[in-house]
């Protein structure tokens, strides 16, 4: 469970600009972790052995948690950010559902 008050304390202590840069750093680390896991799974799918899939999954989970913490802080620090993120998520989900429906018609 996320303690919103602690999250707010952290966000206010460091401030919007610092936490925006920190978010960029965390997003990059998550991208790297996702790439490493995807490559390991491709190696396994092509008949290779990769012994550390669980460790790579754990690392990706940690990095995604960092991203979610940063996103939660940005939601607190930037006026109207939450509404913009929610609207963008809704639009992206709808667009992807439309693409899937078109693919299934073929």
C-alpha positions as CSV (number, residue, x, y, z in Angstrom):
1,X,0.0,0.0,0.0
2,X,1.3,3.4,-0.9
3,X,1.5,6.0,1.9
4,X,0.4,9.2,0.1
5,X,1.6,11.5,2.8
6,X,5.1,10.1,2.6
7,X,5.0,10.4,-1.1
8,X,3.9,14.0,-0.8
9,X,6.7,14.7,1.7
10,X,9.3,13.4,-0.7
11,X,7.9,15.2,-3.7
12,X,7.7,18.6,-1.8
13,X,11.2,18.1,-0.4
14,X,12.9,17.7,-3.7
15,X,10.6,19.8,-5.9
16,X,9.2,19.6,-9.4
17,X,12.3,20.2,-11.4
18,X,14.6,17.8,-9.5
19,X,11.9,15.0,-9.5
20,X,11.3,15.5,-13.2
21,X,15.0,14.8,-13.9
22,X,14.9,11.9,-11.5
23,X,11.9,10.5,-13.4
24,X,13.8,10.7,-16.6
25,X,16.6,8.7,-15.0
26,X,14.2,6.1,-13.7
27,X,12.5,5.7,-17.0
28,X,15.8,5.1,-18.7
29,X,16.7,2.4,-16.1
30,X,13.3,0.7,-16.7
31,X,13.9,0.8,-20.4
32,X,17.2,-0.9,-20.0
33,X,15.8,-3.5,-17.7
34,X,12.9,-4.3,-20.1
35,X,15.4,-4.6,-23.0
36,X,17.6,-7.0,-21.1
37,X,14.6,-9.2,-20.1
38,X,13.3,-9.2,-23.7
39,X,16.7,-10.2,-25.1
40,X,17.0,-13.0,-22.6
41,X,13.6,-14.3,-23.5
42,X,14.4,-14.1,-27.2
43,X,17.6,-16.1,-26.5
44,X,15.6,-18.8,-24.7
45,X,12.9,-18.8,-27.5
46,X,15.7,-19.5,-30.0
47,X,16.9,-22.6,-28.1
48,X,19.5,-20.8,-26.0
49,X,19.8,-21.0,-22.3
50,X,19.6,-18.0,-20.1
51,X,19.8,-18.7,-16.4
52,X,18.8,-15.3,-14.9
53,X,15.3,-14.7,-16.2
54,X,13.8,-14.5,-12.7
55,X,16.5,-12.0,-11.6
56,X,15.8,-9.9,-14.8
57,X,12.1,-10.0,-14.0
58,X,12.8,-8.9,-10.4
59,X,15.0,-6.0,-11.7
60,X,12.3,-4.9,-14.2
61,X,9.7,-4.9,-11.3
62,X,12.0,-2.8,-9.2
63,X,12.6,-0.3,-12.0
64,X,8.9,-0.1,-12.8
65,X,8.2,0.5,-9.1
66,X,10.7,3.4,-9.3
67,X,8.9,4.8,-12.3
68,X,5.5,4.5,-10.7
69,X,6.8,6.3,-7.6
70,X,8.1,9.1,-9.8
71,X,4.9,9.4,-11.8
72,X,2.9,9.6,-8.5
73,X,5.2,12.5,-7.4
74,X,4.8,14.3,-10.7
75,X,1.0,14.0,-10.3
76,X,1.4,15.8,-7.0
77,X,3.9,18.4,-8.2
78,X,2.6,19.5,-11.6
79,X,-0.9,21.1,-11.8
80,X,-3.3,19.3,-14.2
81,X,-0.7,16.6,-14.8
82,X,-3.0,13.8,-13.5
83,X,-5.8,14.8,-15.8
84,X,-3.4,15.0,-18.8
85,X,-2.0,11.6,-18.1
86,X,-5.4,10.0,-17.5
87,X,-6.7,11.6,-20.7
88,X,-3.7,10.4,-22.7
89,X,-4.0,6.9,-21.3
90,X,-7.6,6.7,-22.2
91,X,-6.9,7.8,-25.8
92,X,-4.0,5.4,-26.2
93,X,-6.0,2.5,-24.9
94,X,-8.9,3.3,-27.2
95,X,-6.6,3.7,-30.2
96,X,-5.0,0.3,-29.5
97,X,-8.4,-1.4,-29.1
98,X,-9.3,0.0,-32.5
99,X,-6.1,-1.4,-34.1
100,X,-6.8,-4.8,-32.6
101,X,-10.4,-4.8,-33.9
102,X,-9.1,-3.9,-37.4
103,X,-6.5,-6.7,-37.3
104,X,-9.2,-9.2,-36.3
105,X,-11.3,-8.2,-39.3
106,X,-8.7,-9.4,-41.7
